[in-house]
Amino acid sequence: MRPRKRKLNEAQQRWVISWWRALQPRGPEDAALPGELSGMGRGERAQLRRCRTADELLAQPSVLMLANRLVSLNGEKGFLPDQASSYEHIAWVAGALALVKENVDDDKTLAWRLGYGAGNDRIKMSELRFKALQRSTTPDDSFNQFCRAVQLAGCKADVACLADDLLSWLDEQGRTTGNASSSVKFHWAYDYYLSNKDRNAAEEPEFNKEINK
């Protein structure tokens, strides 16, 4: 199955990655950050990790910096219009991204890292906890589940992919999507439950299966 098409445009994805990098320890070999992000660092990351509500997150200058730019880069067809819900969703996602310590640029979902998809000898998130994540119906509940999921994944994620998934998850929450198979929850379930062997079997043409019997 094809990966879910991201809703964030390329400029928004680049800004998310730059913002995340600004929260990390930096050495002389690191690439220069945009000027407005250069003053950020581990202090801001520590503050974000202590936040538990959207109000607390939105009171952080670093979150406002992330949100203002993402909204301004939205464009006419984007899904982050200049309205209160966009800022709240971005705030929740900022709190979860602050827990990521390593950006793995591989276009893999967080669910893939947690379940059977990555070929783990032992899955990193139990099915019971994954189902609880799938059943979350409020942003604050989802936020707690997101944070736990990031920690169980060893604080590793594809930052741009994760940001897009979580923003889309919150955008879809509480409303029906036109096509259930295009939702983030569906793609996460697919990535969590299906191993590489299962995927190959599902994608193999029927006539090949008959030949290989």
Secondary structure by P-SEA (a helix, b strand, c coil): cccccccccaaaaaaaaaaaaaaccccccccccccccccccaaaaaaaaacccaaaaaacaaaaaaaaaaaaaccccccccccaaaaaaaaaaaaaaaacccccccccccccccccccccccccccaaaaaaaaacccaaaaaaaaaaaaaaaccccaaaaaaaaaaaaaaacccccccccccaaaaaaaaacccaaaaaaaaccaaaaaaac
